[in-house]
Amino acid sequence: MKPNGFPKARHLCLQRSIERLFDESDGRATAWPLRLVWRTTDGTGVQVLASVAKRHLHHAVDRNRAKRQIREAYRLNNDGLRGNSLAAGLHLAFVWLADTPVPSEKVERSLRHLLNVCQERLPDRQQSQTLNKKQ
């Protein structure tokens, strides 16, 4: 697998998992034009959802471009989560908020900021596991 790849296994596709992500999320953060919703899971690896609503971008080409921008920005900036023990099981959803197309640089900056916020707010699993073993 390519080091910066984004294979199908990393896509969040199951309807049940998506519903649980939005119903029982562990946190949310917003950095225009994106909102990040995350949830820790018992599984392994990180799975990502990119969502662009028709009410924000009416033309399919604009929605497809926005999703492509989100996927590309995540692909280039996911190394922090991949190397982190926090990402043992994590579902992420990036939701588009803007009503107009946005330059890729702005999307990448926002996504990078949101990933940093997510990393800061997630509890350290290794540390909590060590504390549980000591007790």
N, C-alpha and C positions, 0 to 999 in steps of 0.2 A: 504494500500500500504506500502511496505517496505520503511524504511527511506532512504536507499541507493539503491533503485531499479532503474531500467531503463525500464519503461513500454513502450509499443508500442506508447502511446500518446506523448511521448517525442522524437520519431523518426521523422525526417524530410523526408517525402516521396513524397509529391506532386511535380510533375514536374514543375509546374508554380512557386511554392515557391522556388524551387532550382534554377531555371533560374533567378528569381528576386534577390536571394541572391548573385549570382555571378555577375549579371549585375549592381546592385544598392547597392553594399556593403557599409557599414559604415566604415569599417576598415579591415585591414589585418595585420597579424604578423606572423613571422616565427621563429621557434626554432627547429633546425634539430632533428628528422626526420619528423616534422609536420609543416604544415602551417594552421593557423586559419583564416577563413573569417567569419565576422559576420555582421548582419543587424538587426536593431531594427524594430519591427512590432507593429501594433495596437492590436494584439491578446494578449492572456495571456499565460504565461509559456514559457519555453525554449524548443526548438526543435533542435535536433542534427543530423548531417549527418556525416558519416565516409566514406571517399572515398580513395580507393587504386587502382591506375591505373595499367592496365595490362602491360604497357610499363615499369613500375618500377619493379614489381614483376611478373615474367612470369608464375609461377606455382600457381594454384588455392589454394593449401594448404597454401602457403606463404601469399597470399592476404587475405584469411580467417583468418589466425593467426594475421595479422596486424590489421584487422578490430576488431577482438576480443580484442586485446591489447588496442586499442583506446577506445572501449566501456567500458572495465573494468576500465581503468584509469579515464575516465570521471565519471563513476558510483561512484568511490571511492572519487573523488575530486570535485563533483559538489555542495557541501554544501555552498560554498561561493556565487555562483550565485543564489541558491535556496533561501537563506536568504536575498538576496539583492533586494531592490526595483527596481533596474535597470532591473531586469529580468522579468518585467511585460510582455514584448513581445520581444523575442529574438530568432533569428535563427543563429545557429553556424554550420560551416562546417570544419571538420578536414581533411586535404588533406595530404596523405602520400607522402614524397619526396625521401626517401632512395631507393636505388636500391638493397639492401640486407636486410634480416631480422635483426631486432634490438632487444636487450634485453628489457624486459618489464619495468625494472627500468628506463631505458633511456626514453622510451615512456612516462612513468608516470611523470618524471621530466619535460620533454618538455611540456606536456599537462598542468601541474600545472602552469608553467611559462606563457604559452599562456593565460590561464584563468585569471591570475593576470593582464597581459597586457590589456586584454579586459575590465576588470573591471575598470582599471585606465583610459582608454580612453573613456569609455561611459559617456555621460552626466548624471548627477543626475536628474532623472525625477521628484522626489518629490520637489527638490529645484526649478527647472524651472517652475513647476506648481504653486508653491507658489508665485514666482515672477510675473507670468502672472495674478494671482488673485489680487495682490496688484496694478497692473497698471490698 
